[in-house]
Amino acid sequence: MSDDLVFYTNPMSRGRIARWMLEEVGVPYRTEILDYGPAMKSPAYLAVNPMGKVPALVHRGTVITECAAICAWLADAFPEAGLAPAADDPARGAYLRALFFAAGPMEAAISARAFGGLPPADKAGQVGYGSFDTMVDGLEALVSGPAYVAGDRFSAADVYLGSQVGWGLMFKSLPERPALTAYWARIADRPAAVRARAIDDALIPAR
């Protein structure tokens, strides 16, 4: 374990995405498990993340929250893992596009649909994702080209966007379009993903 990287999470949270990314990077890290409720709202943890939510990462004193940011940070902090195109690589554009698409339009549209908050058709232009179907069309386009969203090399963008696709297919919040199921099949069984799932599944309390 290492105090250079401290990972705050709950095994039944979006922290599962960050765990996968940490396993892809392959560097030592220390995990702090927080239960929902008072533990996440304690003064000690609110000093880390004022929103009182997980995940959060502290890397040598720098606090990073939000899963997409954690994935991007780790990819840049540990370039030897090869999980982000370099700044002068044209693939960097596709990489950033996928990260921000998943963190913005994709999550917003899925959440709005789940909670009955999609705008009427005549107001769709006022939200970033337009409509749910427009978002899914955009997602399908992102995963229908090369093997991965930034080209022929797996990246942190695949960890983040891919996690969203996997959950969407599992919980039926995304349609089972062939391009989506094929993309998820390409990345779901990566060794780091399997390790991360096993770690978090083992931490879920027995019911």
C-alpha positions in Angstrom: 0.0 0.0 0.0 1.1 3.6 -0.6 0.2 6.9 1.0 1.2 8.6 -2.2 -2.2 7.6 -3.6 -5.1 7.4 -1.3 -8.4 6.3 -2.8 -11.7 7.0 -1.0 -14.6 4.9 -2.2 -17.5 2.6 -1.6 -17.8 -0.7 -3.5 -21.3 0.2 -4.5 -20.5 3.5 -6.1 -19.0 5.1 -9.1 -15.7 4.4 -7.3 -15.7 1.1 -9.2 -14.7 3.1 -12.3 -11.8 4.7 -10.5 -10.8 1.3 -9.1 -10.6 0.0 -12.6 -8.4 2.9 -13.6 -6.1 2.4 -10.7 -5.7 -1.3 -11.6 -4.9 -0.3 -15.2 -2.2 2.1 -14.0 -0.8 -0.7 -11.8 0.8 1.5 -9.0 0.4 0.9 -5.3 -2.5 2.8 -3.6 -4.3 2.8 -0.3 -8.0 2.4 -0.1 -10.3 4.1 2.4 -13.8 2.6 2.4 -16.6 5.0 3.4 -20.1 3.9 4.2 -23.0 6.0 3.0 -24.3 8.4 5.5 -22.4 10.0 8.4 -19.0 8.8 7.2 -19.2 10.6 3.9 -20.5 13.7 5.6 -17.9 13.8 8.4 -15.8 16.9 8.7 -12.7 14.9 7.9 -14.0 13.7 4.6 -15.8 16.9 3.7 -12.3 18.5 3.9 -11.4 16.1 1.0 -14.6 16.4 -1.0 -17.1 19.1 0.2 -19.9 17.3 -1.7 -19.5 14.4 0.7 -19.5 11.9 -2.2 -17.1 9.2 -3.4 -14.9 8.5 -5.2 -12.0 10.9 -4.4 -8.3 10.5 -4.9 -5.5 12.2 -3.0 -2.2 12.0 -4.9 0.7 13.5 -3.1 -1.5 16.0 -1.5 -3.5 16.9 -4.6 -7.3 16.1 -4.3 -9.1 14.9 -7.4 -12.8 14.2 -7.5 -15.2 13.2 -10.3 -14.5 9.9 -12.0 -13.6 11.4 -15.4 -11.1 13.7 -13.8 -9.6 10.9 -11.7 -9.2 8.7 -14.9 -7.6 11.6 -16.8 -5.3 12.5 -13.8 -4.0 9.0 -13.4 -3.4 8.6 -17.1 -1.3 11.8 -17.2 0.4 11.2 -13.8 1.6 7.7 -14.9 2.4 8.0 -18.6 4.3 4.8 -18.5 1.0 3.0 -18.4 0.2 4.3 -21.9 -3.4 5.2 -21.1 -3.6 8.6 -22.7 -2.4 10.0 -26.1 0.3 12.6 -25.8 -0.7 16.3 -26.2 0.7 16.4 -29.7 -1.0 13.2 -30.8 -4.1 13.8 -33.0 -5.8 10.9 -31.0 -5.8 13.3 -28.0 -8.9 15.0 -29.5 -10.9 11.8 -29.7 -9.7 10.8 -26.2 -10.9 14.1 -24.7 -14.1 14.1 -26.7 -15.1 10.6 -25.3 -14.2 11.6 -21.7 -16.3 14.8 -21.8 -19.1 13.2 -23.8 -19.5 10.5 -21.1 -19.2 12.9 -18.2 -21.6 15.4 -19.8 -24.3 14.6 -22.4 -24.3 10.8 -21.8 -24.7 10.8 -18.0 -27.1 13.7 -18.0 -29.4 12.1 -20.6 -29.4 8.7 -18.9 -30.1 10.3 -15.5 -32.9 12.5 -16.9 -34.6 9.5 -18.6 -34.3 7.4 -15.4 -36.0 10.1 -13.3 -38.5 11.3 -15.8 -36.8 14.6 -16.5 -36.3 14.5 -20.3 -37.4 17.7 -22.0 -40.3 17.8 -24.4 -39.3 17.6 -28.0 -39.7 21.3 -28.6 -37.3 22.1 -25.8 -34.6 19.5 -26.7 -32.3 22.1 -28.1 -32.0 23.8 -24.7 -30.1 20.8 -23.1 -26.7 19.7 -24.0 -27.7 16.2 -25.1 -30.6 17.3 -27.2 -32.7 14.1 -26.7 -32.0 10.7 -25.4 -32.0 9.2 -28.8 -29.6 11.9 -30.1 -27.2 11.0 -27.3 -27.4 7.3 -28.0 -26.7 8.0 -31.7 -23.7 10.0 -30.7 -22.4 7.3 -28.4 -22.9 4.7 -31.1 -20.8 6.8 -33.4 -18.0 7.1 -30.8 -17.7 3.3 -30.4 -18.2 2.3 -34.0 -14.9 3.2 -35.5 -11.5 1.7 -34.4 -11.3 -0.8 -31.6 -11.2 1.9 -28.9 -12.6 5.4 -28.7 -9.2 7.1 -29.2 -8.0 4.7 -32.0 -6.3 1.3 -31.8 -5.0 1.7 -28.3 -7.0 1.3 -25.1 -7.1 4.5 -23.0 -8.5 6.0 -19.8 -11.4 7.2 -21.9 -12.4 3.6 -22.5 -12.3 3.0 -18.7 -14.7 5.9 -18.1 -17.0 5.7 -21.1 -16.8 1.9 -21.2 -17.9 1.7 -17.6 -21.0 3.8 -18.4 -21.8 1.6 -21.4 -21.4 -1.6 -19.3 -23.7 -0.3 -16.6 -26.2 1.0 -19.1 -26.4 -2.4 -20.8 -26.6 -4.2 -17.5 -29.4 -2.0 -16.0 -31.2 -1.5 -19.3 -30.7 2.3 -19.2 -29.1 2.0 -22.7 -30.5 0.1 -25.7 -28.7 -3.0 -26.7 -27.5 -1.7 -30.0 -24.9 -4.0 -31.7 -22.2 -1.4 -31.7 -22.6 -0.9 -27.9 -22.6 -4.5 -27.0 -19.6 -5.2 -29.2 -17.6 -2.4 -27.7 -18.4 -3.5 -24.2 -17.4 -7.1 -25.1 -14.0 -5.8 -26.3 -13.1 -4.2 -23.0 -15.1 -5.9 -20.2 -12.6 -8.8 -19.6 -9.4 -6.8 -19.5 -7.3 -8.2 -16.6 -7.4 -4.9 -14.7 -11.2 -4.7 -15.1 -11.6 -8.3 -13.8 -9.3 -7.5 -10.8 -11.1 -4.3 -9.9 -14.5 -6.0 -10.0 -13.3 -8.8 -7.8 -11.8 -6.4 -5.2 -15.0 -4.3 -5.0 -17.3 -7.3 -5.1 -15.4 -8.8 -2.1 -16.0 -5.5 -0.2 -19.7 -5.5 -0.6 -21.3 -6.6 2.8 -23.2 -9.9 2.7 -26.9 -9.4 2.7 
